[in-house]
Each structure stands twice: as C-alpha cells, then as structure tokens.
Amino acid sequence: MLNLILEDCKKQLSAALIHKKHPFRYLTLATIKKDGGPKLRTVVLREFNPENFEFAIYSDIRSSKIEELKLFPEAQFLFYDSSRLIQLIIDLDLKKFLTELDIYNLLPESSKKDYSSVLIPGSEIKSPDEVQHNIKKNNFVKIVFEAKEIEYLKLKRPNHIRSVYSVKDDWKGKFLAP
Ligand SMILES: Cc1cc2nc3c(=O)[nH]c(=O)nc-3n(C[C@H](O)[C@H](O)[C@H](O)COP(=O)(O)O)c2cc1C
C-alpha cells in the first residue's frame, strides 16, 4: 500500500503538468528569509520527473525567492487537493538556476510579460498601471529542486492515512500516526 500511495502521488504530480485545472498545478513554495523567518508564495509547477523526483518552477531572477534560495538552498512545497482531501508536503534541496533562453523564447507573449517587468518585482509603485514590460530584456529563470522527503496525508473515515517517503530510505516509505 505504501508503494501504491507514492505511485499515485507521482501520477497526480505528472497530471498537474498537463491539466490546467489539476489541484496540484499551483503549489505553495516556502523558503527561508535572511532573518531566518519563513516566506510563502503560490507558484506554478512547471516540471516534475518521477524518476529522480526533480521539480522545476519558473520565476523572475530578481524576485526575493532567488536571494533566499542562494542563502538557504532548501525549500518546501505544499500541494493540496481539496476534492480528494490530500496534502503533500515535500522537502527539497535547490539543484540549480537555469537562465537559458530556449524556454523563454518559446513562451507565448502573454507569459513572457511575467518575467520581463521593467521594475524589480516588489518595488513600490503608485498605481498598478505604472507597470511596464520589455519582453526583449527578460529576467527568466527556471529553478530546479530535488526532493528529499515527501509526506502524504489523506483525510478519510474511519482512518486518515499519513505516510512519509525519504531519499535516505530509498523512497520505501513508512506510515505515521495521523
Ligand atoms: C496563481 C498564482 C500563480 C503564481 N505563479 C508564480 C510562478 O509560477 N512563479 C513565480 O515566481 N511567481 C508566481 N506567482 C507570484 C508569487 O506568488 C509571488 O508573489 C512572486 O513570485 C514574488 O515572490 P517573492 O518576492 O517571494 O520571490 C504566482 C501567484 C499567483 C497568485
């Protein structure tokens, strides 16, 4: 059963790359701030490799998460499927930042805007209309993470199911008291 749960997680994470409405398409990314405090934000899952548990997201290289990850190269992902009542908490190490242009160049014009604002993300502005983009001067970055632990929780009657899988344990997994 432990293995079936992990296989289902992999299946759902892979499905989230294809289906725009999949609940795992958006995740909460946690990093550690310079002052040691936590920082959360929503991001889109862009890549997942079920063979080596690598994940990738896209971002603006000038955003705060980049500095935070350079300082503390680890993160957590939180996925939640509200219809199946499944929560996944994934501990990850930062693997690399990739600024190769081939991905950016293939993005539709509307998506290019997400990585080409003239102002640094988080800069104070007087009005949302002040924002300008220069899609020829992008700040695109692909952030690649490698999972080291996956915790699964499914709420169900009569018993909730909680299990944890770790790279140290060769992803064999064990059940935990919910
Ligand atoms: C629905 C939604 C999807 C988002 N997707 C991304 C994303 O894929 N990458 C990203 O960098 N920011 C994304 N954001 C914006 C982040 O939540 C965050 O505000 C921004 O990246 C700045 O974060 P930082 O200053 O902590 O680095 C998304 C926000 C929302 C509401």
The ligand as an SDF file (V2000), in Angstrom:
LIG
                    3D

 31 33  0  0  0  0  0  0  0  0999 V2000
   -1.9770   31.9280   -9.0720 C   0  0  0  0  0  0  0  0  0  0  0  0
   -0.5680   32.4320   -8.8990 C   0  0  0  0  0  0  0  0  0  0  0  0
    0.4620   31.8060   -9.5840 C   0  0  0  0  0  0  0  0  0  0  0  0
    1.7650   32.2800   -9.4640 C   0  0  0  0  0  0  0  0  0  0  0  0
    2.7840   31.6350  -10.1200 N   0  0  0  0  0  0  0  0  0  0  0  0
    4.0530   32.0530   -9.9640 C   0  0  0  0  0  0  0  0  0  0  0  0
    5.1390   31.3420  -10.5710 C   0  0  0  0  0  0  0  0  0  0  0  0
    4.9680   30.3240  -11.2430 O   0  0  0  0  0  0  0  0  0  0  0  0
    6.3900   31.8360  -10.3670 N   0  0  0  0  0  0  0  0  0  0  0  0
    6.6250   32.9340   -9.6000 C   0  0  0  0  0  0  0  0  0  0  0  0
    7.7870   33.3090   -9.4560 O   0  0  0  0  0  0  0  0  0  0  0  0
    5.6310   33.6190   -9.0180 N   0  0  0  0  0  0  0  0  0  0  0  0
    4.3540   33.1920   -9.1610 C   0  0  0  0  0  0  0  0  0  0  0  0
    3.3370   33.8730   -8.5470 N   0  0  0  0  0  0  0  0  0  0  0  0
    3.6570   35.0770   -7.7560 C   0  0  0  0  0  0  0  0  0  0  0  0
    4.2330   34.6460   -6.4180 C   0  0  0  0  0  0  0  0  0  0  0  0
    3.2000   34.1210   -5.5870 O   0  0  0  0  0  0  0  0  0  0  0  0
    4.9570   35.7960   -5.6940 C   0  0  0  0  0  0  0  0  0  0  0  0
    4.0670   36.8310   -5.4100 O   0  0  0  0  0  0  0  0  0  0  0  0
    6.1210   36.3390   -6.5250 C   0  0  0  0  0  0  0  0  0  0  0  0
    6.8320   35.2900   -7.1430 O   0  0  0  0  0  0  0  0  0  0  0  0
    7.1000   37.1340   -5.6480 C   0  0  0  0  0  0  0  0  0  0  0  0
    7.5810   36.2800   -4.6680 O   0  0  0  0  0  0  0  0  0  0  0  0
    8.9230   36.5430   -3.8560 P   0  0  0  0  0  0  0  0  0  0  0  0
    9.0430   38.0280   -3.7250 O   0  0  0  0  0  0  0  0  0  0  0  0
    8.6850   35.8730   -2.5460 O   0  0  0  0  0  0  0  0  0  0  0  0
   10.0530   35.9270   -4.6020 O   0  0  0  0  0  0  0  0  0  0  0  0
    2.0350   33.3950   -8.6330 C   0  0  0  0  0  0  0  0  0  0  0  0
    0.9930   33.9820   -7.9270 C   0  0  0  0  0  0  0  0  0  0  0  0
   -0.2870   33.5210   -8.0630 C   0  0  0  0  0  0  0  0  0  0  0  0
   -1.3880   34.1940   -7.2870 C   0  0  0  0  0  0  0  0  0  0  0  0
  1  2  1  0
  2  3  1  0
  2 30  2  0
  3  4  2  0
  4  5  1  0
  4 28  1  0
  5  6  2  0
  6  7  1  0
  6 13  1  0
  7  8  2  0
  7  9  1  0
  9 10  1  0
 10 11  2  0
 10 12  1  0
 12 13  2  0
 13 14  1  0
 14 15  1  0
 14 28  1  0
 15 16  1  0
 16 17  1  0
 16 18  1  0
 18 19  1  0
 18 20  1  0
 20 21  1  0
 20 22  1  0
 22 23  1  0
 23 24  1  0
 24 25  2  0
 24 26  1  0
 24 27  1  0
 28 29  2  0
 29 30  1  0
 30 31  1  0
M  END
$$$$
